[in-house]
Amino acid sequence: MGHTDDILNDIRGQIDAQPEPLEEARRRLGLVRSIADRFPGARRTYASGSLAQHTFIHPVSDGDGGVVLNRRFYPELGPDGDGETPSRITTELCALLGPEVRKLYPGARCGTSKRGPKLSFAQPVNEQDPTVDLVVALTRREASGLWIPNLETNTWEASDPEKHVDLFTSGSESVKRTRRRVVRLLKAWNKQWAEPGFSSHNLTVWAWEFINPGVGMATALSTVFSCAAARVSSGAATYDPAGVSPNVRLLVSRSRAERRLRGAADGLAEALEHDDDLDTVLKALSKVYRSYLASPPGLAGKIAPMRDAVPLSIGMVGLAGPAAAIPGTRAYGDEDSTQ
């Protein structure tokens, strides 16, 4: 393992979710699912998103899941029924969830998000108070996947969150481990902008598509950046891997997305090309992870003697944290960045 992997591992130490709030998010989602299981017509519940895929980064903000309703129990609901919109059924589910959750969390409240009820708990753990977002889903008559709400437009949309979890947690143990670590690093990179360019789902799809067995974390991350940059540059679409939802959309213009991805790809490529030169690796990676690394002159000389004595920890020498900055250094692809 070279310097690039060492430094990326240090960044992972900064961004990985803390165990206590992560476990609390799991507990809260489990509670909400157990209550939703008792909702009339419920067939099953499921966990989805970062919690199910083991890709949360600090801070732990929410736990995602869903309850699947039997459309035959609700013949009036959805595109396969009489076309009734999702607002009423969401309100009815919230009326069940709120009082039941308050038996354990007296300050809890049930509101709504884009996809269904959103439970807040008013009981922080390590200054983090994860919510639970529960999708109200319907089985589809003649197609795979589910109908899920878009409460912003009061319509139903096709998706398959359960299939996504199956796909994104598939493969050998080594591939799954590498994919999880790369997704976390991608999320941390994406969050450095005031306006992130990519959804977490988009980044996870790319990691699932582009990471091959038998490669290490640094190489895998470099591959995702370079392949994603090439796709965005070509104008090609990123398809839903479950084959149900519309194509995955960028959150910024294609030109801005390409610039950010290309800059990150160049930075990782430079670091890996000079993997035995700590100063060069630090300089290259600090342009990609500017909120987590700084590279003042002479740093390599301070770290090199430590390498054989203890595991490398950039934080030990004062480099970690959002306040880290490199005077006079511009991040790769950072024409539109906000630091």
Solvent accessible surface area in square Angstrom, and as a share of the most:
residue,aa,sasa,rsa
1,M,158,0.71
2,G,20,0.20
3,H,23,0.10
4,T,0,0.00
5,D,26,0.13
6,D,15,0.08
7,I,0,0.00
8,L,0,0.00
9,N,45,0.23
10,D,15,0.08
11,I,0,0.00
12,R,36,0.13
13,G,64,0.61
14,Q,52,0.23
15,I,6,0.03
16,D,46,0.24
17,A,19,0.15
18,Q,68,0.30
19,P,98,0.62
20,E,96,0.43
21,P,0,0.00
22,L,33,0.16
23,E,81,0.36
24,E,13,0.06
25,A,1,0.00
26,R,95,0.35
27,R,126,0.46
28,R,1,0.00
29,L,5,0.03
30,G,37,0.35
31,L,34,0.17
32,V,0,0.00
33,R,71,0.26
34,S,54,0.35
35,I,5,0.02
36,A,0,0.00
37,D,73,0.38
38,R,139,0.51
39,F,12,0.05
40,P,76,0.48
41,G,17,0.17
42,A,27,0.21
43,R,132,0.48
44,R,90,0.33
45,T,17,0.10
46,Y,13,0.05
47,A,30,0.23
48,S,10,0.07
49,G,22,0.21
50,S,24,0.16
51,L,11,0.06
52,A,21,0.16
53,Q,18,0.08
54,H,86,0.38
55,T,4,0.03
56,F,21,0.09
57,I,13,0.07
58,H,73,0.33
59,P,69,0.43
60,V,3,0.02
61,S,67,0.43
62,D,35,0.18
63,G,0,0.00
64,D,44,0.23
65,G,0,0.00
66,G,0,0.00
67,V,0,0.00
68,V,0,0.00
69,L,0,0.00
70,N,43,0.22
71,R,34,0.12
72,R,172,0.63
73,F,117,0.49
74,Y,19,0.07
75,P,83,0.52
76,E,48,0.21
77,L,2,0.01
78,G,1,0.01
79,P,68,0.43
80,D,31,0.16
81,G,32,0.31
82,D,120,0.62
83,G,46,0.44
84,E,51,0.23
85,T,50,0.29
86,P,0,0.00
87,S,51,0.33
88,R,94,0.34
89,I,0,0.00
90,T,2,0.01
91,T,92,0.54
92,E,67,0.30
93,L,0,0.00
94,C,18,0.11
95,A,70,0.54
96,L,48,0.24
97,L,0,0.00
98,G,2,0.02
99,P,67,0.42
100,E,40,0.18
101,V,0,0.00
102,R,83,0.30
103,K,148,0.63
104,L,116,0.58
105,Y,13,0.05
106,P,104,0.65
107,G,34,0.33
108,A,0,0.00
109,R,142,0.52
110,C,32,0.19
111,G,36,0.35
112,T,84,0.49
113,S,34,0.22
114,K,71,0.30
115,R,61,0.22
116,G,0,0.00
117,P,0,0.00
118,K,71,0.30
119,L,0,0.00
120,S,46,0.30
121,F,2,0.01
122,A,70,0.55
123,Q,86,0.38
124,P,88,0.55
125,V,38,0.22
126,N,78,0.40
127,E,168,0.76
128,Q,13,0.06
129,D,49,0.25
130,P,0,0.00
131,T,24,0.14
132,V,0,0.00
133,D,22,0.11
134,L,1,0.00
135,V,20,0.12
136,V,0,0.00
137,A,0,0.00
138,L,2,0.01
139,T,17,0.10
140,R,52,0.19
141,R,128,0.47
142,E,162,0.73
143,A,53,0.41
144,S,75,0.49
145,G,17,0.17
146,L,5,0.02
147,W,39,0.14
148,I,13,0.07
149,P,0,0.00
150,N,12,0.06
151,L,40,0.20
152,E,133,0.60
153,T,85,0.49
154,N,54,0.28
155,T,61,0.36
156,W,26,0.09
157,E,60,0.27
158,A,20,0.15
159,S,14,0.09
160,D,18,0.09
161,P,19,0.12
162,E,40,0.18
163,K,88,0.37
164,H,17,0.07
165,V,24,0.14
166,D,92,0.48
167,L,30,0.15
168,F,8,0.03
169,T,45,0.26
170,S,45,0.29
171,G,52,0.50
172,S,62,0.40
173,E,115,0.52
174,S,55,0.36
175,V,14,0.08
176,K,42,0.18
177,R,101,0.37
178,T,18,0.11
179,R,16,0.06
180,R,65,0.24
181,R,73,0.27
182,V,0,0.00
183,V,1,0.00
184,R,39,0.14
185,L,0,0.00
186,L,1,0.00
187,K,15,0.06
188,A,0,0.00
189,W,3,0.01
190,N,10,0.05
191,K,106,0.45
192,Q,14,0.06
193,W,9,0.03
194,A,83,0.65
195,E,85,0.38
196,P,48,0.30
197,G,0,0.00
198,F,2,0.01
199,S,38,0.24
200,S,57,0.37
201,H,67,0.30
202,N,1,0.00
203,L,1,0.00
204,T,5,0.03
205,V,1,0.00
206,W,2,0.01
207,A,0,0.00
208,W,74,0.26
209,E,64,0.29
210,F,28,0.12
211,I,14,0.07
212,N,91,0.47
213,P,103,0.65
214,G,82,0.79
215,V,55,0.31
216,G,42,0.40
217,M,14,0.06
218,A,2,0.01
219,T,59,0.35
220,A,0,0.00
221,L,0,0.00
222,S,16,0.10
223,T,40,0.23
224,V,1,0.00
225,F,0,0.00
226,S,43,0.27
227,C,47,0.28
228,A,0,0.00
229,A,0,0.00
230,A,53,0.41
231,R,50,0.18
232,V,3,0.02
233,S,58,0.37
234,S,82,0.53
235,G,41,0.40
236,A,51,0.40
237,A,34,0.26
238,T,9,0.05
239,Y,152,0.58
240,D,10,0.05
241,P,31,0.19
242,A,21,0.16
243,G,69,0.66
244,V,24,0.14
245,S,33,0.21
246,P,108,0.68
247,N,72,0.37
248,V,25,0.14
249,R,189,0.69
250,L,43,0.21
251,L,94,0.47
252,V,15,0.08
253,S,59,0.38
254,R,103,0.38
255,S,67,0.43
256,R,64,0.24
257,A,0,0.00
258,E,55,0.24
259,R,75,0.27
260,R,2,0.01
261,L,2,0.01
262,R,92,0.33
263,G,5,0.05
264,A,2,0.01
265,A,5,0.04
266,D,67,0.35
267,G,0,0.00
268,L,0,0.00
269,A,53,0.41
270,E,53,0.24
271,A,0,0.00
272,L,56,0.28
273,E,134,0.60
274,H,73,0.33
275,D,40,0.21
276,D,130,0.68
277,D,62,0.32
278,L,11,0.05
279,D,63,0.33
280,T,32,0.18
281,V,0,0.00
282,L,0,0.00
283,K,107,0.45
284,A,1,0.00
285,L,0,0.00
286,S,1,0.00
287,K,34,0.15
288,V,3,0.02
289,Y,0,0.00
290,R,14,0.05
291,S,26,0.17
292,Y,34,0.13
293,L,0,0.00
294,A,10,0.08
295,S,22,0.14
296,P,59,0.37
297,P,136,0.86
298,G,46,0.45
299,L,4,0.02
300,A,14,0.11
301,G,54,0.52
302,K,131,0.55
303,I,2,0.01
304,A,56,0.43
305,P,98,0.62
306,M,39,0.18
307,R,83,0.30
308,D,141,0.73
309,A,80,0.62
310,V,62,0.36
311,P,118,0.74
312,L,24,0.12
313,S,31,0.20
314,I,0,0.00
315,G,37,0.36
316,M,118,0.53
317,V,46,0.27
318,G,65,0.63
319,L,6,0.03
320,A,40,0.31
321,G,18,0.17
322,P,119,0.75
323,A,100,0.78
324,A,19,0.15
325,A,63,0.49
326,I,35,0.18
327,P,129,0.81
328,G,92,0.88
329,T,42,0.25
330,R,154,0.56
331,A,7,0.05
332,Y,51,0.20
333,G,16,0.15
334,D,7,0.04
335,E,100,0.45
336,D,34,0.17
337,S,29,0.19
338,T,75,0.43
339,Q,151,0.67
